[in-house]
Amino acid sequence: MKRALVSVSDKTNLIPFVQGLVKHGYQIISTGGTKKALDAAGVSTVAIDDVTGFPEILDGRVKTLHPLVHGGLLSVRDSEKHMQQCKDLSIEMIDLVCVNLYPFKQTISKEGFTHAEAIENIDIGGPSMLRSAAKNHKYVTVVTDVADYNQVLAEIAEFGDTTLKTREKLAAKVYRTTANYDAMIAEYMTNYVEEDFTEHVTLTFDKKQALRYGENPHQNACFYVDMHETPYSIAHAEQLHGKELSYNNIQDANATLQMLKEFKDTPCCVAVKHMNPCGIGTADTLYQAWRKAYEADMVSIFGGIVAFNEEVNEAIAIELHSMFLEIILAPSYTKEALEILTKKKNLRVMTFKKEAKTNYTRQFVSVSGGLLMQDVDTAEVTADMLKVVTQKAPTEQEIQDMLFGNKVVKHVKSNAIVIVKDGQTLGIGAGQMNRVGAAKIALEQAGEKAKGAVMASDAFFPMDDTVTLAAEYGITAVIQPGGSIRDEDSVVACDKNGMAMVYTGKRHFKH
C-alpha cells in the first residue's frame, strides 16, 4: 500500500483530495489539526507518532523531524544500499507528501500581532518535509498548493501515479514556495533587529497577473506584487472597470500615484504621460485642481493617466468622459460619477488606498546582472528651510509656488525644470542632456504665462544661462538646491534681473 503524509494549515478542499487518495489505495498519515479534520470527515488516518513511535513534543514544535519520516521520503528506491538500510531500520516509504506551511504571512499582516506570535508561526517541520520530498521527486509526489490537487488525483487515476514531468514541476514549485516563505521571515527578522543594507537581500513577490506584453509587443511580461499593502500603491489598487492593464500602464500609474502622494493636505489632480507629469494642479476644491491640471497641457493629457486624491464627483466625471484617457485613479467615486465613467468600455477606472499599514522606505531598480537599492526620496522642503541668496526676497505667494514646484520637479526625469504659478504647472522640461535645454522646453510651453511665475530645478545651475533665459520669459523667482562651484554666477544674474532665488540644499535627481 502506498502512503501519503498529509499536514496542512490551509484545509481548503482537503477532504475530497484525501478521499481521492484513499480511493486509489493510499494509507493516510497525518498530524494534529489535520488529523482531527480528516477523522471528523470519516477518513481513516494513522497518527504521526504511531509511525515514529515518538510523541509530538514541545507544544507540537517537534513531530515530523524524525528518521522514520525523512528516511521514508529521501530513500532512493532503486538503490540496494538505501533499501537494505530502510529494511534494517524498519523505515517504510512515503510516496506522497501534502503540506502547506504555517500562516506566517497572515500572522504578520494582522493588526496588533506580537513578535512571539510571529515566531510561533515560523514553520520548521513543514519546509523540511517539503524539501525532502522535492529533492526525491523522482519517486515522491509533493503537493503544497491546493490548485494542484485535481491534477494529482487525475494522474493517479489514469496512470496509478503522477508522471515524472508533473513531479518535477511540483518540486520546482516547492522550492519557490519555501524560498518565498524564508524570504518573508528574513525580511521580518531583519526589520525587527533594525538592520539596513545587509550582506544579502532576498526579495519575494506574488504573481498578480500576466500581461499581454511588456514595454513593446515583442517583450513578454508579468506583474508581481509585494506582500505588504502600501499607501498610494498601484500594486494593491483595485480595478473597477475597463480592459486589463498593460506594462506601460502600470509604470505610468505607479509614477502618477507617487506624485499624487506629495500633495496630501490639499485637493490635487495629477496627469501623467510616459512617467512624467504633463499637468499637476492643487486648489481649494478637487474640480478646480482638475481644471488646473487639464489646462496645464491640454495636448499631452490625451491618452494619459489622471489621478485624484479625493472622491471624484459627477461634474469631474462628465469632463473626463469627454476625452481619451487610459486610466483614472481615485480613492473613491460617487455613484453618479462611476455610472458616467463606466460607459466607456476600455477606460480603466481604479481605486487606491491613501492609508495602509506599510510605507516603503526602500527602492529597487534592476540593472544587467544586478540590483540597485536605495532609500526612497522622501525628503521634504518647508518654508523655514529655504535659504534666500539674492538681494530680493521671494513674496509669500512665490514661496508657496516654490514649495509646490519643488514637489513637482522631484518627480520629473532629470535634467528637469518646472514652471509653476498659483498651484499649477505651466511648463515641464524633462529628461534633457543639459539644464538649459530642459528650461527651454518648459518656458516655451509656459509662454506668456511664465511672466510672474516661479521656476524650479531638480539640481544646481552649472552656469547662469538657465537663469538668464528664465528672466527673458518674465520668471520672478527660482528655487534650486545650490551646490555648484559657480552658484554665484546665477545669483548675480538673478540680482541683475530683479529675481529672487532660494536654495533648498536638497537635490532631486531622477534617472
DAQUI-V273840 format. One record per pair of residues at least 12 apart in sequence whose ideal C-beta (glycine too) atoms are under 6 Angstrom apart, sorted by the first residue. I is the first residue (numbers start at 1). J is the second residue. Records with the same first field share a line. If there is no record, write none. Layout:
I->J, J
This chain:
1->27
2->26, 95
3->27, 94, 95
4->21, 26, 28, 96
5->29, 94, 97
6->18, 28, 30, 34, 98
7->31, 34, 99
8->34, 100
9->100, 102, 103
10->100
11->37
12->146
13->146, 149
15->41
17->149
18->38, 43
20->153
24->156
28->45
29->46, 51
30->45
31->48, 63
48->63
51->68
52->66, 68
64->125, 129
65->125
68->91
70->132
71->91
72->91, 92, 93, 94
73->94, 132, 133
74->132, 136
77->139
96->141
97->129, 133, 142
98->143
99->126, 129, 130, 144
100->144
101->123, 126, 181
102->121, 123
104->121
105->184, 227
107->121
108->188
122->185
127->178
130->144, 174, 178
134->171, 174
137->167, 171
141->162, 167
142->170, 174
144->174, 177
180->204
183->202, 204
186->202
205->224, 225, 226
206->225
207->224
208->223, 225
209->223
210->222
211->223, 247
214->247
215->247
221->247
228->358
229->356
230->356, 358, 360
231->353, 354, 355, 356
232->257, 261
234->250, 253, 254, 257
237->350, 352
238->351
239->350
240->349
241->342, 349
242->346, 347, 348, 349
243->346
249->326
251->275
252->272, 275, 305
253->305, 327
255->272, 275
256->270, 272, 305, 307
259->277, 411
260->307, 309
262->407
263->282
266->282
267->283, 285, 286, 289, 310
268->282, 289, 309
269->281, 289, 290, 293, 308
270->307
271->293, 301, 304, 306
272->304, 305
273->300, 304
276->412, 413, 430
278->297, 300, 301
279->293, 296, 297, 425
280->293, 408, 425
281->293, 424
282->423
286->308, 310
287->315, 316
290->316
292->424
296->424, 425
302->324
303->324
305->326, 327
306->325, 328
307->329
308->330
311->332
312->330, 333, 337
313->334, 337
314->336, 337
317->337, 340, 341
321->340
327->348
328->349
329->350, 352
331->354
360->376
361->376
363->376
379->506
381->406, 504, 506
383->399
386->502
387->502, 503
388->502
389->491, 501, 503
390->491, 494, 495, 500, 501
391->495
392->500
393->500
394->477, 500
398->454, 477
401->420, 421, 454
402->454, 479
404->420, 423
405->418, 420, 454, 456
406->456, 479
408->425
409->456, 458
410->508
412->430
413->430, 431, 510
414->458, 509, 510
415->432, 435, 438
416->430, 438, 458
417->429, 438, 439, 442, 457
418->456
419->442, 446, 450, 453, 455
420->454
421->453
426->446, 449, 453
427->442, 443, 445, 446
428->442
429->441, 442
435->466
436->465, 466
439->466, 469
443->473
450->473, 474, 475
451->474
452->476
453->475
454->477
455->470, 475, 478
456->479
457->480
458->508
459->481, 507
460->480, 481, 482, 483, 484
461->490
462->484
463->486
464->489, 490, 493
467->490, 493, 494
468->493
471->497
476->499
477->500
478->501
479->502
481->504, 506, 507
482->503
